């Protein structure tokens, strides 16, 4: 396969567009894939371009083609696994957040306390909003527990 075909698929340019052996081209394609951290569609485009532009007098060996298809399958499975893992993590965070509603929260510094009215979930943290509108990030050191039996649901701030 010509280097120019790999460059066309990856969007790079190279003055040397000579034909190389299949082994060298596979290494170049792998290096390009690793450095560009290809996604699913880019990997497919690169594989198709490689197959379309291979040297007809020296076609890709069947074992090399099978190895590339196996790599393609692994990339696809990894992408699907990551998507499902993100869904599980989001679901767990939402479940945890819903369990906080109605609980008493005390900030890490102990200055703000209140009853949790709502919780916003972000990618890296959760923020509880108390009944009086105060926001407390749910981080290390925050105390969440059952409401006190004193009957007071008002927030206090020092």
SERO-4910 file (N, C-alpha, C, O; in steps of 0.05 Angstrom, whole numbers):
BEGIN
 pado doro    nc1    nc2    nc3   cac1   cac2   cac3    cc1    cc2    cc3    oc1    oc2    oc3
  Unk    A     17    -23      0      0      0      0     18     24      0     39     24     13
  Unk    A     10     45    -13     26     69    -15     23     85     10      1     86     23
  Unk    A     44     99     18     44    116     41     24    138     38     11    147     57
  Unk    A     21    147     13      2    169      8    -27    161     14    -43    178     22
  Unk    A    -34    135     12    -61    126     19    -65    128     49    -87    136     57
  Unk    A    -45    120     64    -48    122     93    -50    152    101    -66    159    118
  Unk    A    -33    168     88    -34    197     94    -61    209     87    -71    226    101
  Unk    A    -72    201     64    -99    211     56   -120    203     76   -138    219     82
  Unk    A   -118    179     87   -138    169    106   -136    183    133   -156    188    146
  Unk    A   -111    190    141   -107    202    167   -106    233    165   -105    246    186
  Unk    A   -105    244    141   -105    273    138    -77    285    140    -75    309    144
  Unk    A    -55    270    138    -28    280    139    -17    281    111    -27    268     93
  Unk    A      6    295    107     19    296     81     47    286     84     59    288    105
  Unk    A     57    274     62     84    264     62     94    265     33     80    256     15
  Unk    A    117    277     28    128    280      1    135    253    -11    133    249    -35
  Unk    A    144    234      6    151    208     -4    127    191     -6    115    183     14
  Unk    A    118    185    -31     94    168    -34    102    142    -49     89    135    -69
  Unk    A    123    130    -39    132    105    -51    117     81    -40    106     83    -18
  Unk    A    117     60    -54    103     35    -45    122     20    -27    146     16    -33
  Unk    A    112     11     -4    127     -3     15    116    -31     18     95    -38      7
  Unk    A    130    -48     33    120    -75     37     96    -74     56     92    -54     71
  Unk    A     80    -95     56     56    -96     73     63    -95    102     49    -82    118
  Unk    A     85   -107    111     93   -107    139     99    -78    148     91    -70    170
  Unk    A    114    -63    131    120    -36    138     95    -19    139     92     -2    157
  Unk    A     77    -23    120     52     -8    120     35    -14    144     23      5    155
  Unk    A     33    -39    153     18    -46    176     29    -32    201     14    -22    218
  Unk    A     56    -31    203     68    -17    225     62     13    224     56     25    245
  Unk    A     63     25    200     57     53    197     28     59    205     22     79    218
  Unk    A     10     42    196    -18     45    202    -22     43    232    -38     58    244
  Unk    A     -8     23    245    -11     20    274      0     44    289    -12     53    308
  Unk    A     23     54    280     35     78    292     17    102    289     13    117    308
  Unk    A      5    105    266    -13    128    261    -38    125    279    -48    144    290
  Unk    A    -48    100    281    -72     95    298    -66    101    327    -82    113    341
  Unk    A    -43     92    337    -36     97    365    -32    126    371    -41    136    391
  Unk    A    -18    140    353    -12    169    358    -37    186    356    -39    207    369
  Unk    A    -56    179    339    -80    195    335   -103    186    352   -124    198    351
  Unk    A    -99    165    367   -121    153    383   -147    151    368   -166    165    374
  Unk    A   -146    135    347   -169    133    328   -194    124    342   -194    107    360
  Unk    A   -216    135    332   -242    126    341   -252    105    321   -238     98    302
  Unk    A   -275     95    326   -287     73    310   -288     80    280   -279     64    264
  Unk    A   -299    103    273   -301    110    245   -275    115    231   -271    107    208
  Unk    A   -256    127    245   -230    132    234   -215    106    228   -202    103    208
  Unk    A   -218     87    246   -205     61    243   -217     47    218   -202     35    202
  Unk    A   -243     48    215   -256     36    192   -246     49    166   -241     35    146
  Unk    A   -245     76    165   -236     90    141   -207     82    134   -201     79    111
  Unk    A   -190     80    155   -162     73    150   -160     45    139   -145     40    120
  Unk    A   -175     26    149   -174     -1    140   -184     -3    111   -172    -17     95
  Unk    A   -206     11    105   -216     11     77   -197     23     58   -192     13     36
  Unk    A   -185     46     65   -165     59     48   -141     41     43   -130     40     21
  Unk    A   -133     27     64   -110      8     61   -117    -14     42   -100    -21     25
  Unk    A   -140    -25     44   -148    -47     26   -152    -37     -3   -145    -52    -21
  Unk    A   -162    -13     -6   -167     -3    -33   -141      4    -47   -139      3    -72
  Unk    A   -121     12    -32    -96     23    -44    -73      3    -41    -50     12    -44
  Unk    A    -78    -22    -35    -56    -40    -33    -45    -46    -61    -59    -44    -81
  Unk    A    -20    -54    -62     -6    -60    -87    -18    -86    -98    -15   -107    -85
  Unk    A    -30    -86   -122    -42   -111   -133    -21   -133   -138    -28   -156   -138
  Unk    A      4   -125   -143     24   -146   -148     35   -158   -122     48   -179   -122
  Unk    A     29   -145    -99     38   -155    -73     15   -150    -53     18   -134    -35
  Unk    A     -7   -165    -55    -30   -160    -38    -24   -167     -9     -6   -182     -3
  Unk    A    -41   -157      9    -38   -162     37    -42   -192     43    -59   -205     31
  Unk    A    -25   -203     60    -27   -231     68    -53   -235     83    -62   -218     98
  Unk    A    -65   -258     80    -91   -265     92    -89   -263    123   -107   -254    136
  Unk    A    -66   -272    134    -63   -271    163    -61   -243    173    -71   -237    195
  Unk    A    -49   -225    157    -48   -197    165    -76   -185    164    -83   -169    182
  Unk    A    -91   -192    144   -118   -181    142   -136   -191    165   -151   -176    176
  Unk    A   -133   -216    172   -148   -227    195   -140   -213    221   -157   -207    238
  Unk    A   -114   -208    224   -104   -194    248   -116   -166    249   -124   -156    271
  Unk    A   -118   -152    226   -130   -125    226   -159   -126    233   -170   -109    247
  Unk    A   -174   -146    222   -202   -148    228   -207   -155    257   -226   -145    269
  Unk    A   -189   -171    269   -191   -176    297   -186   -151    314   -200   -146    334
  Unk    A   -167   -135    305   -162   -109    319   -187    -92    317   -195    -79    336
  Unk    A   -199    -91    293   -223    -75    289   -245    -84    308   -259    -68    320
  Unk    A   -248   -111    310   -268   -121    328   -263   -114    357   -281   -107    372
  Unk    A   -238   -114    365   -230   -107    393   -236    -77    398   -246    -70    419
  Unk    A   -231    -60    378   -236    -32    381   -266    -27    384   -275    -12    401
  Unk    A   -282    -41    368   -311    -38    369   -322    -48    396   -339    -34    408
  Unk    A   -312    -70    406   -321    -81    432   -313    -62    455   -328    -58    474
  Unk    A   -289    -51    453   -280    -32    474   -298     -7    475   -304      3    497
  Unk    A   -305      3    452   -322     27    451   -349     20    463   -360     36    478
  Unk    A   -361     -3    456   -387    -10    467   -385    -15    497   -404     -8    512
  Unk    A   -363    -27    506   -360    -31    535   -358     -5    550   -370     -1    571
  Unk    A   -343     14    539   -341     40    552   -367     55    553   -374     67    574
  Unk    A   -383     53    532   -409     66    532   -428     54    553   -442     68    567
  Unk    A   -427     27    555   -444     14    575   -434     20    604   -451     23    622
  Unk    A   -408     22    608   -397     29    634   -405     57    642   -412     62    665
  Unk    A   -404     76    623   -413    104    629   -442    104    637   -450    119    655
  Unk    A   -459     88    623   -487     87    630   -491     76    658   -508     87    673
  Unk    A   -477     55    665   -479     44    693   -470     64    714   -483     67    735
  Unk    A   -448     78    709   -438     98    728   -458    121    732   -463    129    754
  Unk    A   -470    130    710   -490    151    711   -514    142    727   -524    156    744
  Unk    A   -523    118    721   -546    107    736   -541    104    766   -558    110    782
  Unk    A   -517     95    773   -509     93    801   -508    120    814   -518    123    837
  Unk    A   -497    140    801   -496    167    812   -524    178    816   -529    191    837
  Unk    A   -542    174    797   -570    184    800   -584    169    823   -599    182    838
  Unk    A   -580    144    826   -592    128    848   -582    139    875   -597    142    893
  Unk    A   -556    143    877   -544    153    901   -555    181    907   -562    187    930
  Unk    A   -557    198    887   -567    225    890   -596    225    900   -603    240    918
  Unk    A   -613    207    889   -641    206    898   -643    197    927   -662    205    941
  Unk    A   -625    181    936   -625    172    964   -618    194    984   -625    193   1007
  Unk    A   -604    215    974   -596    237    991   -620    256    997   -619    270   1017
  Unk    A   -640    257    979   -662    276    983   -677    271   1009   -684    248   1014
  Unk    A   -681    292   1025   -694    289   1050   -675    284   1074   -683    285   1097
  Unk    A   -650    279   1068   -630    275   1088   -618    301   1098   -620    321   1084
  Unk    A   -607    300   1122   -593    324   1132   -564    323   1122   -551    302   1121
  Unk    A   -554    347   1114   -527    349   1104   -512    370   1120   -524    391   1126
  Unk    A   -487    365   1125   -470    385   1138   -444    387   1121   -432    367   1115
  Unk    A   -437    412   1115   -414    416   1098   -388    406   1112   -388    402   1136
  Unk    A   -367    403   1096   -342    393   1107   -330    411   1128   -318    401   1147
  Unk    A   -335    437   1126   -324    456   1147   -343    458   1170   -337    472   1190
  Unk    A   -367    446   1168   -386    447   1190   -402    473   1193   -417    476   1212
  Unk    A   -399    491   1174   -412    517   1176   -440    517   1164   -456    535   1172
  Unk    A   -446    499   1146   -473    499   1133   -486    472   1137   -474    451   1132
  Unk    A   -511    473   1147   -527    449   1151   -555    453   1140   -565    476   1139
  Unk    A   -567    432   1131   -595    435   1122   -606    408   1112   -592    388   1112
  Unk    A   -631    409   1104   -644    386   1092   -641    387   1062   -646    408   1050
  Unk    A   -633    365   1050   -628    364   1021   -655    364   1007   -672    346   1011
  Unk    A   -659    384    989   -683    386    973   -678    373    945   -696    361    934
  Unk    A   -654    378    934   -648    367    908   -618    362    906   -602    374    921
  Unk    A   -610    346    886   -582    340    882   -577    342    852   -591    330    836
  Unk    A   -556    357    844   -548    358    816   -523    340    813   -505    342    829
  Unk    A   -524    324    792   -502    305    787   -485    315    764   -496    321    742
  Unk    A   -459    318    768   -440    326    748   -422    302    742   -424    281    755
  Unk    A   -405    305    722   -387    283    714   -369    275    737   -362    251    740
  Unk    A   -360    294    753   -340    289    774   -350    293    802   -335    288    821
  Unk    A   -374    303    806   -383    309    834   -413    312    834   -426    311    813
  Unk    A   -424    315    858   -453    321    862   -455    346    879   -438    350    897
  Unk    A   -475    362    874   -480    386    891   -508    384    902   -528    382    887
  Unk    A   -510    385    928   -536    384    942   -547    412    946   -531    430    953
  Unk    A   -572    416    941   -585    442    947   -604    437    970   -621    419    970
  Unk    A   -601    454    991   -617    451   1015   -644    465   1011   -649    479    991
  Unk    A   -662    461   1030   -689    472   1029   -688    503   1029   -707    516   1020
  Unk    A   -667    515   1040   -664    544   1040   -648    554   1015   -643    578   1013
  Unk    A   -641    536    997   -627    545    973   -597    545    974   -584    552    954
  Unk    A   -586    537    996   -556    536    998   -546    511    983   -559    490    984
  Unk    A   -523    515    970   -511    492    955   -487    482    970   -469    498    978
  Unk    A   -485    456    973   -463    443    986   -452    421    968   -467    402    962
  Unk    A   -427    423    959   -416    401    943   -413    376    960   -403    378    983
  Unk    A   -421    353    950   -418    328    964   -390    317    958   -386    304    938
  Unk    A   -372    323    977   -344    315    974   -335    302    999   -351    296   1017
  Unk    A   -309    296   1001   -298    283   1025   -302    302   1049   -296    326   1047
  Unk    A   -311    292   1071   -315    307   1095   -344    317   1100   -350    325   1121
  Unk    A   -361    315   1079   -389    323   1082   -403    300   1097   -398    277   1092
  Unk    A   -421    308   1115   -437    289   1130   -466    289   1120   -478    310   1118
  Unk    A   -476    266   1113   -503    263   1104   -516    242   1122   -505    220   1126
  Unk    A   -539    248   1133   -552    230   1151   -582    235   1153   -593    252   1139
  Unk    A   -595    220   1171   -624    223   1175   -629    250   1187   -613    261   1202
  Unk    A   -652    262   1180   -660    288   1192   -661    286   1223   -669    265   1233
  Unk    A   -654    308   1236   -655    307   1265   -684    307   1274   -702    317   1260
  Unk    A   -689    297   1298   -716    296   1308   -724    321   1323   -745    322   1336
  Unk    A   -708    342   1322   -714    367   1336   -736    383   1323   -747    401   1335
  Unk    A   -744    375   1298   -767    387   1285   -758    412   1269   -775    423   1255
  Unk    A   -733    420   1270   -724    443   1256   -714    435   1229   -696    417   1227
  Unk    A   -724    447   1208   -714    441   1181   -701    465   1169   -695    465   1145
  Unk    A   -696    485   1185   -683    509   1174   -653    505   1173   -641    491   1189
  Unk    A   -641    518   1153   -612    516   1150   -598    536   1169   -610    556   1176
  Unk    A   -575    529   1177   -559    547   1194   -532    551   1181   -521    533   1169
  Unk    A   -522    575   1183   -496    582   1173   -481    598   1194   -493    615   1207
  Unk    A   -456    592   1197   -440    607   1217   -430    632   1206   -416    647   1220
***
